[in-house]
Every structure is written in C-alpha cells, then in structure tokens.
Amino acid sequence: MKIHKEVTLKKVTIEELEQLQSISQTTFLQAFEADNDPGDMKAYVEEAFSLAQLKKELEHPESRFFFALHKNQVIGYLKVNWGAAQTEHPLEHAMELQRIYVLADFHGHKIGQLLMDKTLEIAREEKMASIWLGVWEENIKAVRFYKKNGFEVFGTHQFLLGEDLQTDLVMKLDLQGFFIRQLKAEDAEAFQNLKLSGLKEAPFAFSDSYEDEKNKSQSFFLEEFSQFIGHPERFVLGAFDLEEQLKGYVIFKRDQRSNARHKSMIHNMYVHTDLRTKGAGRALLNAVMDRGSRMAGLEQIHLWVLHSDQSASGFYKKMGFISQGPLVKKDQKIQGRYVDAEYMVYFFSASFIDQSAQYP
Ligand SMILES: CC(C)(COP(=O)(O)OP(=O)(O)OC[C@H]1O[C@@H](n2cnc3c(N)ncnc32)[C@H](O)[C@@H]1OP(=O)(O)O)[C@@H](O)C(=O)NCCC(=O)NCCS
C-alpha cells in the first residue's frame, strides 16, 4: 500500500512537546548536517529546539504545529505562523510556513505533499491571502518542491546558523483569494442563489434543472438544506472569496444504511466562473477527502458525472477518481439533447480497489 495513504495528520498538543523536540532535532540534523559546521549545528539545535523555546512557540495563539503520523510514529511535522508569531512580516494577510520536515527514511512517499496540502488548508481557514517561507538557497530539493507547489521567489534574507551567515530565498504563494468552510444555517440563501446560477450557467453538468430548482418553495428548499446542518456525516462545503461571498460548493453524504456505510456520495459540485481554474475545486475536494479519511470505516466516495462539451470528468480523474465502467448512454435529456453519464469512485486506500475489475 502507498505509505502516504496510511499517514494521518494531527495537531500537536502540549503533552507531545518531547516528541516535537525529537522530530524537530532529528529532521533538522538529517537535512543540514552534511553541509554545515558540526559546532554551528549543535549550537543552533540546542537553542532553537529547546523544550522551553518549543513550548513558547506551541502555546502561541497564532502558530500551529501538525504531526504526520505513520502507525503511531511521528514521521514529519509542519509549523505555520501568522500575525505576531511570524519571524518577519513581508506581506499583508500572509501566513508563514516556517517548518516542513519529513524523516529521511520517509522521503519520496508524498508525505511532504500531505503536509503542504494541510498548510494550504490552514491558510484558507484563517482567511490568508498568501503563504510565504524562507528556504536556504543551497537547499535545491526543497526549492524545487516549493516551486512545484506554485511558490515564487520574491526576495532574500540572511539567516545565522551558529556563526555562519547564510542566504535564504523568500518565496510566496498567492492563494487566489478564497477560503473553504462548511456551510451553516445562515448560508442557506447564498447557497440557493449559487446553486441556481450554477444550473443556469452549466445546465449540461447537472441532473437537476434550473426550472425545477427555481420553482421550489423557500420552505421546501430550507427543509432540504437543513439535513446538512449539524450532521457529522452530511455536509456542504463552500469556497468563499475574501469578501466572504459564496463562490463554490460541494455536497457530501455518507450512506447511512448498515450494508453501505463504507460508501459516501458527492451529489453536486460547482465553482462560479469568478473563481474557476484557481484551485477552488481542488481545495473543495481535498477538504472532503480529508474529512472522509477521518470517518471510521469509510472507504469510498462515489459520484455521477455528465459528459458534455466541458465535462468535469477530467477534473475528477485528476483528483484520483476512477471510472467504474462504460458510459451510461443517454442518461439525461437536457434541453432536448441526450447526455451520457459516467460513474466514478475515489478509494481512500489502494487496498479498497477491486483488483479483479477492469477499469478503463
Ligand atoms: C469542475 C469544477 C468544479 C472544477 O473547479 P475549478 O475550481 O475550476 O478546478 P481547479 O482550478 O481546482 O482545478 C484543479 C485541476 O483540475 C483541472 N480541471 C479543472 N476542470 C477540469 C475539466 N473540466 N477537465 C479536465 N481538467 C480540469 C485543472 O486544470 C487543474 O489542474 P492542474 O492542477 O493540473 O492545473 C468547475 O469547473 C465547475 O464548477 N464546472 C461546472 C460545473 C460542473 O461541471 N460540476 C461538476 C458536476 S458533477
């Protein structure tokens, strides 16, 4: 099984201070020992990762630490800061990714990517406009990893490692102005408006029609929406712009029947053209997958996708969904045109995939 599928992320608590010290020191030494003076390294590690210093950082209200855990072993961690907790203040409404480290034995297994995805999620939850970081200019692999994730160099700063003055590249990622959060009862009207405008703008993407939806009474709509409020296994996630306008959504429901609790369904997904192709769709699905992966016994997410000129089929494929067989021909008749449908499934672990089946 792919290791990253078995890795969970966990917010670090004060009770885990010693584990935090251990992973901080080990990963720092593994990363930089070969290229630096041992005396400088020792002095830096003892000061920067002392229990007293780490406790102070962990208790700062504008910092977060997360562990990556594999079979209860801490194999990596991240630290982010915003507001006054940042080590510098190069940008407005920005979050600093101060540390992202994975044990050497676990390199090459996409654990860094998991931690990076979590960083983006935190930044969006905290309504940040961008993420910035400093990286040693000679750490070529890390610079490549950040560039792959969309970071760009926008400056340099000096970093003192013991007595050695080094140059860090300062990189930033523009978050394209949106954040993700679960819809609440008071979002009902915004949700209804966005759903209607989506049905109007992309009629061939949905089984629901604008006409049916528009003719629903307000009380009927509210009744339907209320099932997603306060339920741990049914929710609507929204993508909001920085003015807090709802611009995208995805509807998720876990199957409640005893024989089918390993399955869940995405019923509808839409991103407004204002926010299209900026990563909001990916962020919405990543947030769904993250929540789903933490639901005991949940193995799969199912969905139907319609095949029109601008089908989202390629998008779901990119996100790891697998087609379950031939297209269902003429599944819908939308504005007088037949539309085929494709059934797709996302498996939380490769071991849940039926290897005997032939997937195209
Ligand atoms: C499908 C949809 C939700 C995607 O949202 P989005 O915010 O535009 O997608 P993102 O920007 O997060 O795209 C993530 C990746 O998928 C790719 N992608 C997006 N839409 C795609 C499509 N229709 N076909 C193939 N790839 C697509 C993007 O290029 C991007 O790839 P990259 O990371 O390699 O650059 C959005 O296009 C939409 O609302 N479409 C109309 C309604 C619809 O079809 N809904 C689905 C109903 S089942």
The ligand as an SDF file (V2000), in Angstrom:
LIG
                    3D

 48 50  0  0  0  0  0  0  0  0999 V2000
  -15.4670   21.0660  -12.3090 C   0  0  0  0  0  0  0  0  0  0  0  0
  -15.2180   22.2890  -11.4480 C   0  0  0  0  0  0  0  0  0  0  0  0
  -15.9260   22.0990  -10.1180 C   0  0  0  0  0  0  0  0  0  0  0  0
  -13.6880   22.4140  -11.2120 C   0  0  0  0  0  0  0  0  0  0  0  0
  -13.4310   23.5180  -10.3710 O   0  0  0  0  0  0  0  0  0  0  0  0
  -12.1860   24.5000  -10.5810 P   0  0  0  0  0  0  0  0  0  0  0  0
  -12.1130   25.3730   -9.3870 O   0  0  0  0  0  0  0  0  0  0  0  0
  -12.2920   25.1660  -11.9080 O   0  0  0  0  0  0  0  0  0  0  0  0
  -10.9850   23.4530  -10.6230 O   0  0  0  0  0  0  0  0  0  0  0  0
   -9.4660   23.6700  -10.1200 P   0  0  0  0  0  0  0  0  0  0  0  0
   -8.9920   25.0110  -10.5280 O   0  0  0  0  0  0  0  0  0  0  0  0
   -9.3550   23.3170   -8.6850 O   0  0  0  0  0  0  0  0  0  0  0  0
   -8.7330   22.5590  -10.9980 O   0  0  0  0  0  0  0  0  0  0  0  0
   -7.9270   21.5360  -10.4320 C   0  0  0  0  0  0  0  0  0  0  0  0
   -7.2410   20.8110  -11.5740 C   0  0  0  0  0  0  0  0  0  0  0  0
   -8.2310   20.1580  -12.4230 O   0  0  0  0  0  0  0  0  0  0  0  0
   -8.1430   20.6320  -13.7670 C   0  0  0  0  0  0  0  0  0  0  0  0
   -9.5010   20.7720  -14.3040 N   0  0  0  0  0  0  0  0  0  0  0  0
  -10.4640   21.6080  -13.8830 C   0  0  0  0  0  0  0  0  0  0  0  0
  -11.5830   21.4280  -14.6010 N   0  0  0  0  0  0  0  0  0  0  0  0
  -11.3140   20.4460  -15.4930 C   0  0  0  0  0  0  0  0  0  0  0  0
  -12.0670   19.7880  -16.5070 C   0  0  0  0  0  0  0  0  0  0  0  0
  -13.3380   20.1060  -16.7460 N   0  0  0  0  0  0  0  0  0  0  0  0
  -11.4550   18.8070  -17.2430 N   0  0  0  0  0  0  0  0  0  0  0  0
  -10.1670   18.4660  -17.0020 C   0  0  0  0  0  0  0  0  0  0  0  0
   -9.4080   19.0450  -16.0260 N   0  0  0  0  0  0  0  0  0  0  0  0
   -9.9750   20.0240  -15.3060 C   0  0  0  0  0  0  0  0  0  0  0  0
   -7.4470   21.9730  -13.6730 C   0  0  0  0  0  0  0  0  0  0  0  0
   -6.7910   22.2940  -14.8740 O   0  0  0  0  0  0  0  0  0  0  0  0
   -6.4900   21.7450  -12.5180 C   0  0  0  0  0  0  0  0  0  0  0  0
   -5.3760   21.0270  -12.9660 O   0  0  0  0  0  0  0  0  0  0  0  0
   -3.8670   21.4290  -12.5520 P   0  0  0  0  0  0  0  0  0  0  0  0
   -3.8370   21.3950  -11.0500 O   0  0  0  0  0  0  0  0  0  0  0  0
   -3.0360   20.3800  -13.1870 O   0  0  0  0  0  0  0  0  0  0  0  0
   -3.6830   22.7940  -13.0740 O   0  0  0  0  0  0  0  0  0  0  0  0
  -15.6780   23.5950  -12.1540 C   0  0  0  0  0  0  0  0  0  0  0  0
  -15.0610   23.6660  -13.4220 O   0  0  0  0  0  0  0  0  0  0  0  0
  -17.1710   23.7010  -12.3760 C   0  0  0  0  0  0  0  0  0  0  0  0
  -17.8900   24.1270  -11.4830 O   0  0  0  0  0  0  0  0  0  0  0  0
  -17.6850   23.3400  -13.5960 N   0  0  0  0  0  0  0  0  0  0  0  0
  -19.0940   23.4680  -13.9440 C   0  0  0  0  0  0  0  0  0  0  0  0
  -19.9920   22.5550  -13.1310 C   0  0  0  0  0  0  0  0  0  0  0  0
  -19.5770   21.1100  -13.1490 C   0  0  0  0  0  0  0  0  0  0  0  0
  -19.2070   20.5380  -14.1650 O   0  0  0  0  0  0  0  0  0  0  0  0
  -19.6740   20.4840  -11.9530 N   0  0  0  0  0  0  0  0  0  0  0  0
  -19.4220   19.0940  -11.7860 C   0  0  0  0  0  0  0  0  0  0  0  0
  -20.7370   18.3950  -11.7420 C   0  0  0  0  0  0  0  0  0  0  0  0
  -20.5430   16.6780  -11.4390 S   0  0  0  0  0  0  0  0  0  0  0  0
  1  2  1  0
  2  3  1  0
  2  4  1  0
  2 36  1  0
  4  5  1  0
  5  6  1  0
  6  7  2  0
  6  8  1  0
  6  9  1  0
  9 10  1  0
 10 11  2  0
 10 12  1  0
 10 13  1  0
 13 14  1  0
 14 15  1  0
 15 16  1  0
 15 30  1  0
 16 17  1  0
 17 18  1  0
 17 28  1  0
 18 19  1  0
 18 27  1  0
 19 20  2  0
 20 21  1  0
 21 22  1  0
 21 27  2  0
 22 23  1  0
 22 24  2  0
 24 25  1  0
 25 26  2  0
 26 27  1  0
 28 29  1  0
 28 30  1  0
 30 31  1  0
 31 32  1  0
 32 33  2  0
 32 34  1  0
 32 35  1  0
 36 37  1  0
 36 38  1  0
 38 39  2  0
 38 40  1  0
 40 41  1  0
 41 42  1  0
 42 43  1  0
 43 44  2  0
 43 45  1  0
 45 46  1  0
 46 47  1  0
 47 48  1  0
M  END
$$$$
